[in-house]
Amino acid sequence: MDSLGVDFVVYHYRGPQGTVEDEVNTMKRLGADFDSAGLKVVVNVECGNWNLEMKSADGYEWVNQPDNLHLFKFPPAVLRSLAESKAVWGIQYDELEHSQITRNLSITLKHPDVELVSLAETTGMNFKSADHAVYQGARSLVDECKSDGPPMVLTEHVWPVLFHNFARAGMTPVYKQMKENWSNIWASCAMGACLQYDSELWACIDLWHYNNYPGHSPESLWSNLLFAYWAGVDKAYVESVGRHTYAIDENNQLTLKERGEVLSRFAKEYIRQNPRPYTFRDLEPEIAIIRFDDTMWGQGPETYCTVDDGDKKVNLYWKDWLFGAYDLNTSAESEEWIKAWHTITHGVVKKESLSWNAGNIYKGMPYRCFAPANSVVVYDDSVRKTHLNTLKLAFLCGLSISEETLKDVGDLVRKKGLAVVTSKRFAPNEFVTRYKSGTKVFEDGKGKWIITDDMAGDELKKMVAPWIGNENEIVFRFKGNRKVIMNISSDGKEVDIKTEGI
């Protein structure tokens, strides 16, 4: 860790090796060891996502919970032992949104008849009730962890959904860069949640790509470190640091390999030479997508990725179970926000899915980390005016938006010149009565309503061109007339940084 220049570690816990009391002592040693090394640690409990059962030697069950839920939980005594050390920042639930909406797919792959949700059984509920049930499950988990354990509960997301739900519940969102994700789009989704619900923002820079590891180049790693830093995140880490980053010879001497040198140079030199006078909290977004997060990212019965499984290839299908419910499914309304991203990114992001895990949709398109975006965030359906004042363009999407939010948006249209793209569902009735089809503009005070039946349509793209920036740039604007321009390489895997007013 000294050689890499890092100051905290995400430690993957592997499950109990003895009794509960044995684990109490193990976690005490873990906290003491990290403290003596001058490092902080977050304990990641992804092991629960892969194990149908997990019992300690004394018979205590760690993953099978009441109401047929499947969720890793430390026994209270182990939580207390973790809380004894100030070196332990918190507990991280890796891909918690994934285990909920896919009903613990990682377990189903080994046990085909098993489909278990983690936070709430949502089948039979409507969308709002499902959203609330998942929130209650997350809130209960946070309360349980914090009552006995260390101060933070974090969630690392493989999909760009439930950031807002979990942040509202008191969890710290950790979005993934690289992997099979659009790095900056995941950032925009998490950033909006953290702004709206006053949370820290963390980034996981993930070297996995499908089943390949390391699946991203040292150059991409460098650019993703740059992106996370200049986007203003609070903490970032690389998943995972292993023997591809360093080597130890027979004399126990350590040398860094190429990716290790990249991380070390960034941590030890670049940050010190390039102080950042702001965080994401100072962002002044110009574009926002406002939506009820129904957990739709582009999954469906015909959406799959092809992965290596030993000596054969397997198609992994992403079930259309919104919130993890068998009977809550994708609709044209829930797909609108993906089409909005298609328009915002000059058509770079596919209009059918946000994730490269939709391999059949992105087939033939070489993987890219970055898509053009002009100071974009994603808010949920209850965001208020205090977070919207700097917007120039807003997209209203999804199944519902609160009356209070719609009122605030309407005020900003009339008084501050906001341009709003929406279907007729969220437009003022006086304009809906005059709208027939296609894409039409209606002036309203200083601003305008653009009503459309296709958020990925060519006509709409022309209308919003003045606001969406350049087709090879990611831009962030911050308070104090600060601006960061990230020029995207032709292959979409790297960025060059230019700053103004910094």
Beta strands, then each sheet from edge to edge (+ up, - down):
strand 1: 8-12
strand 2: 40-44
strand 3: 64-65
strand 4: 69-70
strand 5: 88-94
strand 6: 152-157
strand 7: 172-178
strand 8: 202-206
strand 9: 235-239
strand 10: 246-248
strand 11: 254-256
strand 12: 287-291
strand 13: 304-309
strand 14: 312-317
strand 15: 373-374
strand 16: 376-380
strand 17: 393-397
strand 18: 419-422
strand 19: 439-444
strand 20: 447-452
strand 21: 473-478
strand 22: 482-488
strand 23: 495-500
sheet 1: 1+ 2+ 5+ 6+ 7+ 8+ 9+
sheet 2: 3+ 4-
sheet 3: 10+ 11-
sheet 4: 16+ 12+ 17+ 18+ 20+ 19-
sheet 5: 13+ 14-
sheet 6: 15+ 21+ 22- 23+
end
